[in-house]
Amino acid sequence: MTRTNLKRQQLSLDFSSPGDHAELIHSGDRHGTVLFWERLADDGKRWIKCRPTENLPAIAEQLRSRADAYFTVNQFAGWREVRLLKSLRAVYVDLDGQQDIDFVLEALLSAQMPAPSLAVFSGRGLHLYWLLRATPGKALPVWQRIQDAILKTLSAIGADPACRDCTRVLRLPGTINSRNGVEARGLMLTGEEWDLHSLADEILGPRKAGRPKASISDFNAAAARAGRRSVRAGSIYGWWHTVYSDLVKLTNLEHGNRLPEGSRDRLLFLHAVALSWFAQPDAIESEILSVGRLITNFSDEEILATMAPVISRRSMADKGEKITWNGREVDPRYFFKAETLRDWIGNDLVSRYADQLRALAPAEVIQERKKARDAERDRVAEGRWQDSYTGDGVRGSNEQKRASARLMASQGMTQTKIAAELAVSKMTVSRWLRGV
């Protein structure tokens, strides 16, 4: 029996222990820091960091019966910023003013979505958790798609649209909601711990059978080569998350030391643009302040004022608003081609760190990587090339069709009709009939 399952058996269905709750969410090996926040801390030290080697339940228990105490559901490399995300531990939703758990479970059942692992009555609403096995931060794009899908499903019954980013803090059971004096309490539901892709299949729908699982990096590289956004649903998260990861690498490698002033400003702006596609406005502000302090000499007020248009456009997107561009209604957030991003950052800088970049690597580097990957692929094992060429201008699986095409042609059928009958292109029919 795993440590997690043992812990769940020890918990009653209805529990009010902040230590038990924190340990349940962050069960097993911890890969990063868990942060606690006490809004009304007596000594003014509102934040507590619990590092992987420290006693998480004991630190959480110190907050029992305290007012307005929260914790990070996910784990970070020191601080709760997207660029420092280490491990995803749950998908969650905050239902404002909703405390009828049976009604919520019925709504999920009607939408054919899985029941939550557990719930927390926060005093003025409900927090729902779908527990995850420790999942690397690089899986954030998939996590974000799941998060958004649940929020959309439950929006009609009070799901808070602001509670959608990975840096969110949620109220601990066994602590007090100062607005009404009610103690938050937890309720075990299914207790299930999901792996991310299984949960994605349940909520987003199963992936197509017979196709290899494409890695996010491969997909984003393809988008970068084409200099366009993909038509695949949800892929925008993967694209901009990869861009953001590259921007963070450049910032960490350069620390602004060799960047001209204009380049620093553009790099900061592009950080904000990338974040606007998968982080909430308040999370964008925190992230951008962190980067701005590192690579510019702007004050916090100047940094936020400079980034205000990006944050404003993200807010418009949250409201479902559109803007008109080239005669079409499009998402209001800024979007740039990969080529434009490289030009803005500076091709010298991009080339200097080409081997460490993915979406922002020079186009020729990305193309070479694709060739190398393609050379190593076994397409027969992937189910793509399950027949072979005959050496006579046709695959083995199409020999019968070619014979049929030649017979139809001898009976006077046009190439257009033959193509329609055999469900192939007219060009293929023309090739099969050559020399006949």
C-alpha positions as CSV (number, residue, x, y, z in Angstrom):
1,M,0.0,0.0,0.0
2,T,1.4,3.4,-1.0
3,R,2.0,6.1,1.5
4,T,-0.8,8.2,-0.1
5,N,-3.4,5.4,0.1
6,L,-2.5,4.8,3.7
7,K,-2.9,8.4,4.5
8,R,-6.3,8.5,2.9
9,Q,-7.5,5.6,4.9
10,Q,-6.4,7.3,8.1
11,L,-8.4,10.4,7.2
12,S,-12.1,10.6,8.1
13,L,-14.4,11.6,5.3
14,D,-14.8,15.0,7.0
15,F,-11.6,16.5,8.3
16,S,-10.3,19.8,9.6
17,S,-6.5,19.3,9.9
18,P,-4.3,21.7,7.9
19,G,-1.4,19.2,8.3
20,D,-3.3,16.3,6.9
21,H,-4.6,18.4,4.0
22,A,-1.2,19.8,3.1
23,E,0.4,16.3,3.3
24,L,-2.4,14.8,1.2
25,I,-1.9,17.4,-1.6
26,H,1.9,17.1,-1.5
27,S,2.2,13.4,-0.7
28,G,5.3,11.4,-1.5
29,D,8.6,13.0,-2.5
30,R,8.5,16.7,-2.8
31,H,10.4,18.4,-5.7
32,G,10.0,22.0,-4.7
33,T,9.0,24.5,-2.0
34,V,5.4,24.8,-0.7
35,L,4.5,28.3,0.5
36,F,2.1,29.2,3.2
37,W,0.5,32.7,3.5
38,E,-1.2,34.1,6.6
39,R,-3.0,37.3,5.7
40,L,-3.3,38.6,9.3
41,A,0.0,37.3,10.7
42,D,0.7,38.9,14.1
43,D,4.5,39.4,13.5
44,G,3.9,40.7,10.0
45,K,5.7,37.7,8.4
46,R,2.9,36.6,6.3
47,W,4.9,34.1,4.1
48,I,6.4,30.8,5.3
49,K,8.5,28.6,3.0
50,C,8.5,24.8,3.5
51,R,11.4,23.3,1.6
52,P,11.5,19.7,0.4
53,T,13.5,18.5,3.4
54,E,11.3,20.3,6.0
55,N,8.3,18.9,7.9
56,L,5.3,20.0,5.9
57,P,2.5,18.7,8.2
58,A,4.1,20.3,11.2
59,I,4.4,23.7,9.5
60,A,0.8,23.5,8.3
61,E,-0.4,22.6,11.8
62,Q,1.1,25.8,13.2
63,L,-1.7,27.6,11.2
64,R,-4.6,25.7,12.8
65,S,-7.4,28.0,14.0
66,R,-5.5,31.0,12.6
67,A,-7.5,33.5,10.4
68,D,-7.1,33.5,6.6
69,A,-4.3,31.0,6.1
70,Y,-3.5,29.6,2.7
71,F,-1.0,27.4,0.9
72,T,0.3,26.8,-2.6
73,V,-1.2,23.7,-4.3
74,N,1.8,23.3,-6.5
75,Q,5.5,23.4,-5.8
76,F,8.2,25.9,-6.8
77,A,11.9,26.6,-6.9
78,G,11.8,29.0,-4.0
79,W,8.9,31.3,-4.9
80,R,5.5,31.1,-6.5
81,E,6.2,32.2,-10.0
82,V,5.4,30.4,-13.3
83,R,9.0,30.4,-14.3
84,L,10.0,28.7,-11.1
85,L,7.3,26.0,-11.2
86,K,8.7,22.6,-10.3
87,S,5.8,20.2,-9.7
88,L,2.1,20.2,-10.4
89,R,0.0,18.5,-7.6
90,A,-3.6,19.2,-8.3
91,V,-6.2,20.7,-10.7
92,Y,-8.6,22.9,-8.7
93,V,-11.5,25.2,-8.9
94,D,-12.9,27.8,-6.5
95,L,-16.7,28.0,-6.4
96,D,-17.7,31.4,-4.9
97,G,-20.9,31.3,-2.8
98,Q,-21.6,27.7,-3.6
99,Q,-21.7,25.1,-0.7
100,D,-24.1,22.5,-2.1
101,I,-21.7,19.7,-2.8
102,D,-24.4,17.3,-4.1
103,F,-25.5,20.0,-6.6
104,V,-21.9,20.4,-7.8
105,L,-21.3,16.7,-8.2
106,E,-24.6,16.5,-10.3
107,A,-23.3,19.3,-12.5
108,L,-20.0,17.5,-13.1
109,L,-21.8,14.2,-13.8
110,S,-24.1,15.9,-16.3
111,A,-21.1,17.3,-18.1
112,Q,-19.5,13.8,-18.0
113,M,-16.6,15.0,-16.0
114,P,-14.9,13.0,-13.2
115,A,-15.8,13.7,-9.6
116,P,-13.2,15.6,-7.5
117,S,-10.8,13.8,-5.2
118,L,-11.7,16.0,-2.3
119,A,-13.4,19.3,-1.5
120,V,-12.8,22.1,1.0
121,F,-15.7,24.2,2.4
122,S,-13.9,27.5,2.6
123,G,-16.5,29.3,4.7
124,R,-18.1,31.2,1.8
125,G,-17.7,28.6,-1.0
126,L,-16.2,25.4,-2.2
127,H,-12.7,24.4,-3.4
128,L,-12.6,21.3,-5.5
129,Y,-9.4,19.3,-6.0
130,W,-8.4,16.7,-8.6
131,L,-5.2,15.3,-7.1
132,L,-2.2,14.6,-9.4
133,R,0.8,12.4,-9.1
134,A,3.9,14.5,-9.0
135,T,4.0,16.1,-12.5
136,P,6.9,18.1,-13.9
137,G,6.3,21.8,-14.4
138,K,7.0,21.4,-18.2
139,A,3.5,19.8,-18.4
140,L,1.9,23.2,-17.6
141,P,0.2,23.6,-21.0
142,V,-1.7,20.3,-20.6
143,W,-2.6,21.2,-17.0
144,Q,-3.8,24.7,-18.1
145,R,-6.2,23.1,-20.7
146,I,-7.7,20.9,-18.1
147,Q,-8.0,23.8,-15.7
148,D,-9.8,26.0,-18.2
149,A,-12.1,23.2,-19.3
150,I,-13.3,22.6,-15.7
151,L,-13.7,26.3,-15.1
152,K,-15.8,26.7,-18.3
153,T,-18.0,23.7,-17.3
154,L,-18.7,25.1,-13.8
155,S,-18.8,28.8,-14.6
156,A,-22.6,28.9,-14.5
157,I,-22.5,27.8,-10.8
158,G,-19.9,30.2,-9.5
159,A,-16.5,29.0,-10.7
160,D,-14.1,31.9,-10.1
161,P,-12.3,32.7,-13.4
162,A,-9.4,34.2,-11.5
163,C,-8.5,30.9,-9.9
164,R,-7.0,29.3,-13.0
165,D,-3.2,29.9,-12.8
166,C,-0.6,27.5,-11.3
167,T,0.6,30.0,-8.7
168,R,-2.7,30.2,-6.8
169,V,-3.0,29.8,-3.0
170,L,-6.0,28.2,-1.5
171,R,-7.5,28.2,2.0
172,L,-6.4,25.5,4.5
173,P,-8.9,23.4,6.3
174,G,-8.9,24.0,10.1
175,T,-8.3,27.8,9.6
176,I,-10.8,30.5,10.0
177,N,-12.5,32.6,7.3
178,S,-12.3,36.1,8.9
179,R,-15.3,37.4,6.9
180,N,-17.8,35.2,8.8
181,G,-15.8,33.4,11.5
182,V,-16.4,30.0,9.9
183,E,-13.8,27.3,10.1
184,A,-12.8,25.8,6.8
185,R,-13.2,22.0,6.6
186,G,-12.2,19.3,4.2
187,L,-14.3,16.5,2.8
188,M,-12.9,13.4,1.2
189,L,-14.7,12.4,-2.0
190,T,-13.2,9.8,-4.4
191,G,-9.7,10.3,-3.0
192,E,-8.4,9.4,-6.5
193,E,-4.9,10.5,-7.5
194,W,-4.6,10.9,-11.3
195,D,-1.7,11.0,-13.7
196,L,-2.0,14.1,-15.8
197,H,-2.7,12.5,-19.1
198,S,-5.4,10.2,-17.7
199,L,-7.2,13.2,-16.3
200,A,-6.7,15.0,-19.6
201,D,-8.4,12.1,-21.4
202,E,-11.3,12.2,-19.0
203,I,-11.9,15.9,-19.3
204,L,-10.6,16.9,-22.7
205,G,-11.5,13.7,-24.5
206,P,-9.2,10.7,-25.4
207,R,-6.4,11.2,-27.8
208,K,-6.7,9.6,-31.2
209,A,-5.8,6.0,-31.2
210,G,-3.0,4.8,-33.4
211,R,-1.0,8.0,-33.3
212,P,2.2,8.5,-31.3
213,K,2.1,10.9,-28.4
214,A,3.6,14.0,-29.8
215,S,5.9,15.9,-27.4
216,I,5.0,19.6,-26.7
217,S,8.5,20.7,-27.8
218,D,8.2,19.0,-31.2
219,F,4.8,20.6,-31.8
220,N,6.0,24.0,-30.8
221,A,9.1,23.8,-33.0
222,A,6.8,23.1,-36.0
223,A,4.8,26.2,-35.2
224,A,8.0,28.2,-34.9
225,R,9.2,27.0,-38.3
226,A,6.0,28.0,-40.0
227,G,5.8,31.3,-38.1
228,R,2.1,30.9,-37.4
229,R,-0.3,29.8,-34.7
230,S,-1.6,26.3,-35.1
231,V,-5.2,25.3,-35.7
232,R,-5.0,22.6,-33.0
233,A,-7.3,23.3,-30.1
234,G,-5.4,24.3,-27.0
235,S,-2.0,24.3,-28.7
236,I,-1.6,28.0,-28.0
237,Y,-0.7,27.1,-24.4
238,G,2.2,24.9,-25.6
239,W,3.5,27.5,-28.0
240,W,3.6,30.4,-25.6
241,H,4.8,28.3,-22.7
242,T,7.7,27.2,-24.8
243,V,8.4,30.8,-25.9
244,Y,8.2,31.8,-22.2
245,S,10.7,29.1,-21.2
246,D,13.1,30.4,-23.8
247,L,12.8,34.0,-22.6
248,V,13.5,32.9,-19.1
249,K,16.6,31.1,-20.2
250,L,17.8,34.1,-22.1
251,T,17.2,36.3,-19.0
252,N,19.0,34.0,-16.7
253,L,21.9,33.6,-19.1
254,E,22.3,37.3,-19.7
255,H,21.1,38.9,-16.5
256,G,20.7,42.1,-18.6
257,N,24.5,42.7,-18.4
258,R,25.2,42.8,-22.1
259,L,21.8,43.9,-23.4
260,P,21.3,47.4,-24.8
261,E,18.5,49.3,-23.1
262,G,16.1,48.9,-25.9
263,S,16.7,45.1,-26.0
264,R,16.0,44.9,-22.3
265,D,12.7,46.7,-22.7
266,R,11.6,44.4,-25.6
267,L,12.6,41.3,-23.7
268,L,10.5,42.4,-20.7
269,F,7.5,43.2,-23.0
270,L,7.8,39.7,-24.6
271,H,7.8,38.1,-21.2
272,A,4.5,39.7,-20.5
273,V,3.0,38.8,-23.9
274,A,3.9,35.1,-23.4
275,L,2.5,35.1,-19.9
276,S,-0.7,36.7,-21.1
277,W,-1.6,33.4,-22.9
278,F,-1.5,31.2,-19.9
279,A,-1.3,33.2,-16.7
280,Q,-3.8,35.5,-14.9
281,P,-3.3,39.3,-14.7
282,D,-2.2,39.2,-11.1
283,A,0.3,36.4,-11.8
284,I,1.6,38.4,-14.8
285,E,2.3,41.4,-12.6
286,S,4.3,39.3,-10.1
287,E,6.3,37.6,-12.8
288,I,7.0,40.8,-14.7
289,L,8.1,42.7,-11.6
290,S,10.6,39.9,-10.9
291,V,12.0,40.0,-14.4
292,G,11.9,43.8,-14.6
293,R,13.9,44.2,-11.4
294,L,16.5,41.8,-12.8
295,I,17.1,43.4,-16.3
296,T,16.0,47.0,-16.0
297,N,16.5,49.9,-13.7
298,F,12.8,50.8,-13.8
299,S,10.8,51.3,-10.6
300,D,7.9,48.8,-10.0
301,E,5.4,51.5,-11.0
302,E,7.3,52.1,-14.3
303,I,7.4,48.4,-15.0
304,L,3.7,47.9,-14.5
305,A,2.8,51.0,-16.4
306,T,4.9,49.9,-19.4
307,M,3.2,46.4,-19.3
308,A,-0.3,47.8,-18.7
309,P,-1.5,47.2,-22.4
310,V,-0.5,43.5,-22.2
311,I,-2.4,43.0,-18.9
312,S,-5.4,45.0,-20.3
313,R,-5.6,42.8,-23.3
314,R,-5.5,39.7,-21.2
315,S,-8.4,41.0,-19.2
316,M,-10.3,41.6,-22.4
317,A,-9.7,38.0,-23.4
318,D,-11.0,36.8,-20.1
319,K,-14.3,38.7,-20.8
320,G,-14.6,37.0,-24.2
321,E,-14.0,40.3,-26.1
322,K,-12.5,40.4,-29.6
323,I,-10.6,42.9,-31.7
324,T,-10.7,43.4,-35.4
325,W,-7.5,42.7,-37.3
326,N,-7.2,42.5,-41.1
327,G,-11.0,42.3,-41.3
328,R,-11.3,39.4,-38.8
329,E,-12.3,39.2,-35.2
330,V,-9.4,37.7,-33.2
331,D,-8.2,37.2,-29.6
332,P,-7.2,40.6,-28.2
333,R,-3.9,39.4,-26.8
334,Y,-0.7,40.2,-28.7
335,F,0.6,37.5,-31.0
336,F,3.9,37.5,-32.9
337,K,5.4,35.2,-35.5
338,A,8.5,33.3,-34.4
339,E,10.6,35.3,-36.9
340,T,9.3,38.6,-35.4
341,L,10.2,37.4,-31.9
342,R,13.8,36.6,-32.9
343,D,14.1,40.0,-34.6
344,W,12.9,41.8,-31.6
345,I,15.2,39.9,-29.2
346,G,18.1,40.2,-31.5
347,N,19.5,37.5,-33.8
348,D,23.0,37.8,-32.3
349,L,21.6,36.9,-28.8
350,V,19.4,34.1,-30.2
351,S,22.3,32.6,-32.1
352,R,24.6,32.8,-29.1
353,Y,22.4,30.5,-27.1
354,A,20.8,28.6,-30.0
355,D,21.7,25.2,-28.5
356,Q,19.7,26.0,-25.4
357,L,16.6,27.4,-27.0
358,R,13.6,25.6,-28.5
359,A,10.8,27.8,-30.0
360,L,13.2,30.8,-30.4
361,A,16.2,28.9,-31.8
362,P,17.2,30.1,-35.3
363,A,14.9,28.6,-37.9
364,E,17.7,26.6,-39.5
365,V,18.6,25.1,-36.1
366,I,15.0,24.0,-35.6
367,Q,15.0,22.5,-39.1
368,E,18.1,20.5,-38.4
369,R,16.7,19.2,-35.1
370,K,13.6,18.1,-37.0
371,K,15.7,16.2,-39.6
372,A,17.6,14.5,-36.8
373,R,14.4,13.5,-35.0
374,D,12.8,12.2,-38.3
375,A,15.9,10.1,-39.0
376,E,15.6,8.4,-35.7
377,R,11.9,7.6,-36.0
378,D,10.5,4.2,-36.7
379,R,7.3,5.0,-38.6
380,V,6.3,1.4,-39.1
381,A,6.3,1.0,-35.3
382,E,4.2,4.2,-35.1
383,G,1.7,2.6,-37.4
384,R,2.3,5.1,-40.2
385,W,4.3,3.1,-42.8
386,Q,2.8,-0.4,-42.5
387,D,3.3,-1.3,-46.2
388,S,6.1,-0.8,-48.6
389,Y,6.8,0.4,-52.1
390,T,6.7,-2.3,-54.8
391,G,9.4,-0.6,-56.9
392,D,6.8,-0.2,-59.7
393,G,5.5,3.2,-58.7
394,V,2.8,2.1,-56.1
395,R,2.7,0.9,-52.5
396,G,1.7,-2.7,-51.9
397,S,-1.5,-1.7,-50.3
398,N,-2.6,0.3,-53.4
399,E,-1.8,-2.4,-56.1
400,Q,-5.5,-3.5,-56.2
401,K,-6.7,0.1,-56.5
402,R,-4.2,0.7,-59.4
403,A,-5.6,-2.3,-61.2
404,S,-9.1,-1.1,-60.7
405,A,-8.2,2.3,-62.0
406,R,-6.7,0.9,-65.2
407,L,-9.8,-1.3,-65.7
408,M,-12.1,1.7,-65.2
409,A,-10.1,3.8,-67.7
410,S,-10.3,1.0,-70.3
411,Q,-14.1,1.2,-69.9
412,G,-14.0,4.9,-70.7
413,M,-14.3,6.5,-67.2
414,T,-12.6,9.9,-66.8
415,Q,-9.8,10.3,-64.3
416,T,-12.0,12.6,-62.2
417,K,-14.6,9.9,-61.8
418,I,-12.0,7.2,-61.1
419,A,-10.5,9.4,-58.4
420,A,-13.9,9.9,-56.8
421,E,-14.7,6.2,-57.0
422,L,-11.4,5.0,-55.4
423,A,-11.1,7.9,-52.9
424,V,-7.7,9.0,-54.2
425,S,-6.5,12.2,-55.8
426,K,-6.7,12.8,-59.5
427,M,-2.9,13.2,-59.6
428,T,-2.6,9.7,-58.1
429,V,-4.9,8.2,-60.8
430,S,-2.9,10.0,-63.5
431,R,0.3,8.5,-62.2
432,W,-1.2,5.0,-62.1
433,L,-2.4,5.3,-65.8
434,R,0.9,6.4,-67.2
435,G,2.1,4.1,-69.9
436,V,-1.2,2.3,-70.2
